[in-house]
Amino acid sequence: MKLNQVGVNQNVLNIGDTEVLFSYSTPVAYRGPLGCFRTEVNYSVTTSKHIHAWGAHGFPTRPQSWFDSII
């Protein structure tokens, strides 16, 4: 398991072949064996920019509870 800072208030948690993008302290996007997803919640303009910069803006959405449960 490794936590990488990829920008200001942006971190990616790597666990094997799974990556989870955090904006501030909230998990907002996922890439891994289950597919690629982003949260359906629109938190802020800044979080939306983080998701877009990570390339997740076109990912299908999942409820925030899904992201919270995988962490």
BELJO-V110014 format. One record per helix or strand of 2 or more residues. SS is the DSSP state (~ for helix, > for strand). FROM is the first residue (numbers start at 1). LEN is the number of residues. If there is no record, write none. Layout:
BEGIN
SS:FROM:LEN  SS:FROM:LEN
END
This chain:
BEGIN
>:2:6  >:10:6  >:18:6  >:26:7  >:35:5  ~:45:9  >:60:3  ~:64:7
END
